[in-house]
Amino acid sequence: MMRIFLTALLFCLSVLASGQTVAELEQQLKEAETSQEKMAISYQLAGLLLKNDARRSVVFSKAAHQKAVELNNDGMAAESAYLTAKGYERTQNDRNEDVWLKSAIEFAMKANDAGLLIQTVDERSRLAIKNGDEDMALQIVQEAFAYFSKKGRHSINEMQAQYDVLKTRLEREKRALELEKNRLLQEINTLSNGQEKLTTERDVLRQDKMELTERQVTLQQEKALVEEEISKKQQEIKTVSSEKAKALYISERRSRLIDSLETQKEIDSLFIEQQN
């Protein structure tokens, strides 16, 4: 029952805080007058900052935990302690993560929050195994079972039910993550194929550019040869024109000379006739 109440409370707080920025919540925290308000807003800030600024998240989750302890709110003390542990998990501070998971377990027991207790025990035992302390992991689990044994058969059934719910939720989240992973892999493959296509097109364009450059060089060379041939032809034309003009001049001079000789011959003939 306590777990349901806390879940509803945290849901309401998340709805109220949705869309609000860190700066807005910090301003609300400054203006808060009651410990209850400060606890709730600090908890919201911690949750909002957890992903991108775990160190600041820890500061606010600790503040929420302190207010919860002052208010004898074991449920929120457990939740805020667990959130603090998650902050230390993100900063890879195993020692402090274990300290706050232990605190979360203690307050979850006081609040009779079986769901959070099972989840926290599981994470703390996994952390112990990660650090090579199997004995501590076993002790953590045994303490949890001892707690539920003292609570009687109903608590054990509740523990089993909460465990089944938690297991189902985790499996659902796992499937969702696998789907997201597959989607991301598909996007990566699509981008890789696109990159390969662009690389191929770039190589083709580079090859085309090289061929065009070579063709341009060839055309320039051919142009130079043609211009050279044109220059030679022009020179030949000039030479031929000059020779032709010279020949015409000589021919004309020769014709004039012949005409002059013929005229002189006629004059000489007339002169001879007159002498006779």
C-alpha positions in Angstrom: 0.0 0.0 0.0 2.8 2.4 0.9 4.5 1.6 -2.4 1.3 2.5 -4.3 1.0 5.7 -2.4 4.6 6.7 -3.1 4.3 5.8 -6.7 1.2 8.0 -7.0 2.9 10.8 -5.2 6.0 10.7 -7.3 3.9 10.5 -10.4 2.0 13.6 -9.4 5.2 15.4 -8.7 6.6 14.4 -12.1 3.5 15.7 -13.8 3.7 19.0 -12.0 7.4 19.3 -12.8 7.1 18.2 -16.4 8.2 20.8 -18.9 9.9 22.8 -16.1 13.6 23.6 -16.4 16.2 23.2 -13.8 16.4 26.9 -13.3 12.7 27.1 -12.7 12.7 24.3 -10.2 15.7 25.9 -8.4 13.8 29.2 -8.2 10.8 27.3 -6.7 13.1 25.6 -4.2 14.4 29.0 -3.1 10.8 30.2 -2.6 9.6 27.0 -0.9 8.5 27.5 2.7 7.8 24.0 4.0 10.1 21.0 4.4 7.6 19.0 2.4 7.9 21.3 -0.5 11.7 21.4 -0.3 11.9 17.6 -0.1 9.6 17.2 -3.2 11.4 19.9 -5.3 14.8 18.6 -4.4 13.8 15.1 -5.4 12.5 16.4 -8.7 15.7 18.3 -9.4 17.8 15.2 -8.6 15.8 13.1 -11.0 16.0 15.8 -13.7 19.7 16.2 -13.4 20.6 12.5 -13.0 21.3 11.8 -16.7 23.3 14.9 -17.6 24.8 16.1 -14.3 25.0 13.3 -11.8 27.2 15.2 -9.4 24.5 18.0 -8.9 21.9 15.3 -8.9 23.5 13.7 -5.8 23.5 17.1 -4.0 19.7 17.5 -4.5 18.9 13.8 -3.8 20.9 14.1 -0.5 18.9 17.2 0.4 15.7 15.4 -0.3 16.8 12.5 1.8 17.7 14.8 4.7 14.2 16.4 4.6 12.5 13.0 4.4 14.4 11.9 7.5 13.4 15.1 9.3 9.8 14.5 8.4 10.0 10.8 9.3 8.9 9.9 5.8 10.6 6.5 5.5 9.2 6.0 2.0 10.7 9.2 0.5 13.9 8.6 2.5 14.2 5.2 0.8 13.5 6.6 -2.6 15.9 9.6 -2.3 18.6 7.3 -0.9 18.1 5.0 -3.9 18.3 8.0 -6.3 21.5 9.1 -4.6 23.0 5.7 -5.2 22.0 6.0 -8.8 23.9 9.3 -9.0 27.0 7.7 -7.5 26.6 4.8 -10.0 26.8 7.2 -12.9 29.9 8.8 -11.4 31.4 5.3 -11.0 31.8 5.7 -7.2 31.2 2.2 -6.1 31.9 2.8 -2.4 29.3 5.6 -2.0 26.9 3.7 -4.3 27.0 0.8 -1.9 26.6 3.1 1.1 23.4 4.6 -0.3 22.0 1.4 -1.5 22.3 0.0 2.0 20.6 3.1 3.3 17.8 2.7 0.8 17.4 -0.9 1.9 17.1 0.1 5.5 14.5 2.8 4.9 12.6 0.5 2.4 12.3 -2.1 5.2 11.0 0.6 7.6 8.5 1.8 5.0 7.5 -1.8 4.1 8.3 -1.0 0.5 8.8 -4.6 -0.8 9.2 -3.5 -4.4 12.0 -1.0 -3.8 13.5 -3.4 -1.3 13.8 -6.2 -3.8 15.1 -3.9 -6.5 17.7 -2.3 -4.2 18.8 -5.7 -2.7 19.3 -7.0 -6.3 21.4 -4.0 -7.3 23.5 -4.0 -4.1 24.2 -7.7 -4.4 25.2 -7.3 -8.1 27.5 -4.5 -7.1 29.2 -6.7 -4.5 29.7 -9.5 -7.1 31.1 -6.9 -9.5 33.7 -6.0 -6.8 34.5 -9.6 -6.2 32.8 -9.9 -2.8 30.4 -12.9 -3.3 30.1 -13.4 0.5 28.8 -9.9 0.9 26.3 -10.5 -2.0 25.0 -13.6 -0.3 24.7 -11.8 3.1 22.7 -9.0 1.5 20.2 -11.4 0.0 20.0 -13.4 3.2 19.2 -10.3 5.2 16.4 -9.5 2.8 14.9 -13.0 3.2 15.3 -12.8 6.9 13.3 -9.6 6.8 10.5 -11.1 4.8 10.5 -14.2 6.9 9.9 -12.1 10.0 7.0 -10.5 8.2 5.4 -13.9 7.7 3.9 -15.8 4.8 2.0 -12.9 3.5 5.2 -10.8 3.1 7.0 -13.7 1.3 4.0 -13.9 -1.1 4.2 -10.2 -1.5 7.9 -10.4 -2.1 7.3 -13.0 -4.7 4.6 -11.0 -6.3 6.7 -7.8 -6.3 9.6 -9.8 -7.7 7.4 -11.1 -10.5 6.2 -7.6 -11.3 9.8 -6.3 -11.2 11.0 -9.2 -13.4 8.2 -8.6 -15.9 9.0 -4.8 -16.0 12.7 -5.4 -16.5 12.1 -7.9 -19.2 9.7 -5.4 -20.9 12.4 -2.7 -20.6 15.0 -5.1 -21.9 12.9 -5.9 -25.0 12.3 -2.2 -25.5 16.1 -1.6 -25.3 16.8 -4.4 -27.7 14.3 -2.9 -30.2 16.0 0.5 -29.7 19.4 -1.2 -30.2 18.2 -2.9 -33.4 16.7 0.4 -34.6 20.0 2.2 -34.0 22.0 -0.6 -35.6 19.7 -0.3 -38.7 20.3 3.4 -38.8 24.0 2.9 -38.4 23.9 0.4 -41.3 21.9 2.8 -43.4 24.3 5.6 -42.7 27.3 3.3 -43.4 25.7 2.3 -46.7 25.0 5.9 -47.5 28.6 6.8 -46.6 29.9 4.0 -48.9 27.6 5.3 -51.7 28.9 8.8 -51.2 32.5 7.5 -51.1 31.9 5.6 -54.3 30.3 8.7 -56.0 33.1 10.8 -54.7 35.6 8.4 -56.2 33.8 8.4 -59.5 33.7 12.2 -59.5 37.4 12.3 -58.6 38.1 9.9 -61.5 35.9 12.0 -63.9 37.7 15.1 -62.7 41.1 13.5 -63.4 39.9 12.3 -66.9 38.6 15.8 -67.6 41.9 17.3 -66.5 43.8 15.0 -68.7 41.5 15.7 -71.6 41.9 19.4 -71.0 45.7 19.0 -71.1 45.5 17.0 -74.2 43.2 19.6 -75.9 45.6 22.3 -74.9 48.5 20.4 -76.4 46.5 19.7 -79.6 45.5 23.4 -79.7 49.2 24.4 -79.4 50.1 22.0 -82.3 47.3 23.4 -84.4 48.4 27.0 -83.7 51.9 26.0 -84.6 50.7 24.5 -87.9 48.6 27.6 -88.6 51.7 29.8 -88.0 53.7 27.6 -90.4 51.0 27.9 -93.0 50.8 31.6 -92.6 54.6 31.8 -93.1 54.4 29.6 -96.2 51.6 31.8 -97.5 53.8 34.8 -97.0 56.7 33.1 -98.7 54.6 32.0 -101.6 53.1 35.5 -101.9 56.5 37.0 -101.9 57.9 34.6 -104.6 54.8 35.2 -106.7 55.2 38.9 -106.5 58.8 38.6 -107.4 58.1 36.4 -110.4 55.4 38.8 -111.6 57.8 41.7 -111.2 60.5 39.9 -113.2 58.0 38.9 -115.8 56.8 42.4 -116.2 60.4 43.8 -116.3 61.2 41.2 -118.9 58.2 42.1 -121.0 59.1 45.8 -120.8 62.7 45.1 -121.7 61.6 43.0 -124.8 59.3 45.8 -125.8 62.1 48.3 -125.4 64.4 46.1 -127.5 61.9 45.7 -130.2 61.3 49.4 -130.4 65.0 50.1 -130.5 65.4 47.5 -133.2 62.8 49.2 -135.3 64.5 52.6 -134.8 67.8 51.2 -135.8 66.3 49.7 -139.0 64.8 53.0 -139.9 68.1 54.7 -139.3 69.9 52.3 -141.5 67.4 52.7 -144.3 67.8 56.4 -144.2 71.6 56.1 -144.4 71.3 54.0 -147.6 
